[in-house]
Amino acid sequence: MVCGRPVKLKSSGEAGIIYEVKPGTKYPVRILVDGDKEIQCTQAAMIKCPRKNASRN
């Protein structure tokens, strides 16, 4: 997982962008969804999206 990578959450299907990764914490990945909603999760809770489809939901 790297910053700037488009992902989708497995639980809700919401698409977002990874903006921070902090290894060694309980929820190491922070995602920005819809430009204003911030979510913390693990790598197992998301699916990588192809970069060319990032603008489509």
C-alpha positions in Angstrom: 0.0 0.0 0.0 1.3 3.4 -1.0 0.0 6.9 -0.7 -2.1 8.0 -3.7 -3.4 4.6 -4.5 -7.1 4.3 -5.3 -8.9 1.6 -3.3 -12.4 0.3 -2.4 -13.5 -0.8 1.0 -14.8 -4.4 1.1 -17.5 -3.7 3.6 -19.2 -0.7 2.0 -17.8 -0.6 -1.5 -16.9 3.1 -1.1 -13.9 4.3 -3.2 -11.2 6.4 -1.8 -7.5 7.4 -2.0 -4.8 6.3 0.5 -3.2 9.4 2.0 -1.2 8.0 4.9 0.4 4.7 5.9 1.8 4.2 9.4 3.2 0.6 9.8 3.2 -0.8 13.3 -0.2 0.7 14.3 -3.5 -1.1 14.8 -5.1 0.6 11.8 -2.1 1.5 9.6 -3.9 2.9 6.5 -5.8 6.1 6.3 -8.2 6.7 3.4 -9.9 9.8 2.2 -13.4 9.0 0.8 -15.5 11.6 -1.1 -13.0 14.3 -0.4 -14.2 14.9 3.2 -14.6 11.5 5.0 -11.5 10.0 6.7 -11.4 6.2 7.4 -8.7 4.2 9.2 -8.4 0.5 8.4 -6.1 -2.4 7.7 -4.9 -3.6 4.3 -7.2 -6.6 4.5 -10.2 -4.3 4.6 -9.7 -2.9 1.1 -9.4 -3.9 -2.5 -6.9 -2.2 -4.9 -8.5 -0.5 -7.8 -6.9 -0.1 -11.2 -5.5 3.5 -11.5 -7.2 4.0 -14.9 -10.7 3.3 -13.3 -10.1 5.5 -10.2 -12.4 8.3 -11.4 -15.3 5.9 -12.0 -17.5 4.6 -9.2 
